[in-house]
Amino acid sequence: MTIELDFTHDPNAKSWVESANRHPDFPVQNLPLGIFSTADGRRRGGVAIGDMVLDLPALAEVITEGGCEQVLAADAPNLNALVDMGADAMWALRTALFTLLTDESFREGVEPALIPADSVTMHLPFEVHDYTDFYTGIHHATNIGKLFRPDNPLLPNYKYVPIGYHGRSSSIRVSGVEVKRPSGQTKVPDADVPSFGPSKRLDYELEMAIWVGQGNDLGEPIPIGEAESHIAGISILNDWSARDLQAWEYQPLGPFLAKNFHSTVSPWVVTMDALAPYRVAQPPRPEGDPAPLPYLLDAEDQAHGALDVQMEVYISTAKMREAGDAPHRLSSGPMTAMYWTMAQLVAHHSVGGCNLQAGDLLGTGTLTSGEEGGEGSLIELSKGGKQPIELPNGETRTFLEDGDEVIMTAFAEKDGFARIGLGECRAVIVG
Amino acid sequence: MTIELDFTHDPNAKSWVESANRHPDFPVQNLPLGIFSTADGRRRGGVAIGDMVLDLPALAEVITEGGCEQVLAADAPNLNALVDMGADAMWALRTALFTLLTDESFREGVEPALIPADSVTMHLPFEVHDYTDFYTGIHHATNIGKLFRPDNPLLPNYKYVPIGYHGRSSSIRVSGVEVKRPSGQTKVPDADVPSFGPSKRLDYELEMAIWVGQGNDLGEPIPIGEAESHIAGISILNDWSARDLQAWEYQPLGPFLAKNFHSTVSPWVVTMDALAPYRVAQPPRPEGDPAPLPYLLDAEDQAHGALDVQMEVYISTAKMREAGDAPHRLSSGPMTAMYWTMAQLVAHHSVGGCNLQAGDLLGTGTLTSGEEGGEGSLIELSKGGKQPIELPNGETRTFLEDGDEVIMTAFAEKDGFARIGLGECRAVIVG
């Protein structure tokens, strides 16, 4: 069967997969990619559409042009090979899927490839070779800076350098995998020597995950104007942090055990094409801030390089779940809290010659909005653990306790367009 | 053919591969593992023996017991699967190879698997999933600390925490691959704003590479007493560093572009079994230093956990090569400059639950001996770039110039035992 390509991706189009048309996250305008398995355990690429998952390799006999190699590349335990095909290939796949799922005439051929989402297991979307965590949330950087360095919260390099560091890729897990509370060295300020034990200041960090698509060769930087075409899409990232371990270990080389015990990502990769309607200008820098250096400056990127995506964090304690209480929202904020655009992160990361590879994870850093209720971590909400947060059932928290579940969500909406969502990034803390 | 195991690994044994018996690096007592290819480009595991490389997969019909699965696992483009079999399997393979290469009766069967070393191409020994760089060289940490933080060279955590940070795995290359000088942001102290351009303070760092063998599961720390059995072996590591980029970017989250443009490792992995004769006690901590916390303390490790390995760094400038001059030795020092043992690094890295995987690279950090002539980097040799080093041909260096080749070697020797070497870790800087 040959597909006639439809490049418009009509924002009002309806799918013959009816659950998609009222779905808060996965209408046909979204089409996020992920890795799933069914009873036989075989991991392969799929697409979320309403309450269903579309099995990409199962389309190999349906899509014979314009997306056919992509569907074959999705017959793998990760999406690395697929996104390494590049932005044009991703667009072609999206276009083919959009047509298949909106044109009733394809229903008979495609329906056998639909699997109820509640019957599949989701996995990490990529084999992550390298994980880099940036620090683009200037309000978070300022808040944390005040706690760790009261006299010097925002260092002089912050507004010039997209600050980032290398994280641990081996301990990245998909949403739903329990997080074991780490042990490590801590030193309370008035103690002479450090002690060892389970972290008492376990925190979440609300971040977005930026996934690298096509990579670059070692020694060949990606220019800012081309940077976005190297991004496959985004997910939600919880960069769990043990604040007490961090405070003692992080100088002079940065966080290590405080972060490397676990990081959680949501399973669906929302592509840059799906996000196109929600692009906005990079918020203007405050008066007096320096302009980005030329290698980070691109007019197109400044005009459209930010995303109007809203993020939320909820907590559900063991007591709340026992009582049947709904999760409690701790904070919410926009992704425009990023001081740097996604393209600037890619350009900066590669400017010295470092090679990015398909499936590399770039964390945005904790995104705190700068407004009350927009704090992206408990250490900010509780003012460094000094002001406990009261939950609706009377429980209080400064940091996370065993049994707590943290749930992050994100979505984009705009007049005249369907709302699209990123799904959930959730995990329970265990002792 | 069945091999009778010989567990003694006689230090005086000679090989029928005659070049091994007078070889400074690769006598039969060494048997380091690496990945090589010949004209057809197929990468597979090999062992250095004298001037030859033993093709491991080619032994599949020779070794039918005691090493047979290992030889099959070596038929791969990296050694990850082989070392993931664990310490006992590595010992069994070594024992089988030792017998094959010392017992003349196996010569006829084995000789066809020997390939002249000068006709093969060496590759990275592992697919490196994660690279962690430690900072165990206390003299280096003190020297660098003085330059970056004159008032506070060695931070209070140094003697409690094996300080380390996550590095970039994608840009690790094998010895011999040219290193492109990185560009990036720098800010000279008296400038108001940073500028962008090629690094002017490009440096090497003399480190040893510790390769992880069998890994651990997420959330399951490796106890100190078992840590060494998770180490496959060691190579030499040059952790190239752009000091000017580093000074401007490294706070508060550690080095990033200053290090991630390239790291070079030597191709041969000298196993823990080969290093057994050169084990020594961890040097006693200076009077007044705290004892390691219990999770890092093991009597056996303190008694035998350090290695008496000598390291050397040479420079060969373009002019020197044109004139046919020999490389000039810049410094030398012992691996016992490590403030922490290899086992302590493994135990610390995993104590919060972080999972290590076969082929992970742990850098020791720059190993400076603490004595004149034992500086492991140019920034130390040139006192922060203030005192140029004069080379024998009259050239001077504070940092590396284009065309400079840096060559690192390492070896172990001891009365009554063969000298074994790690080969070379070398690369030329290009602009």
Interface residues (C-beta under 8 A of the other chain):
Chain A: H129 D130 T132 Y135 G145 F148 R149 L155 N157 Y160 V161 I163 G164 Y165 H166 G167 R168 S169 S170 S171 R173 K180 P182 S183 G184 Q185 K187 V193 P194 F196 L218 G219 P221 A242 L245 W248 E249 Y250 Q251 P252 L253 G254 P255 F256 L257 N260 F261 H262 P290 L293 P294 Y295 H348 H349 V351 G352 G353 C354 N355 L356 Q357 D360
Chain B: H129 D130 T132 Y135 G145 F148 R149 L155 N157 Y160 V161 I163 G164 Y165 H166 G167 R168 S169 S170 S171 R173 K180 P182 S183 G184 Q185 K187 V193 P194 F196 L218 G219 P221 A242 L245 W248 E249 Y250 Q251 P252 L253 G254 P255 F256 L257 N260 F261 H262 P290 L293 P294 Y295 H348 H349 V351 G352 G353 C354 N355 L356 Q357 D360
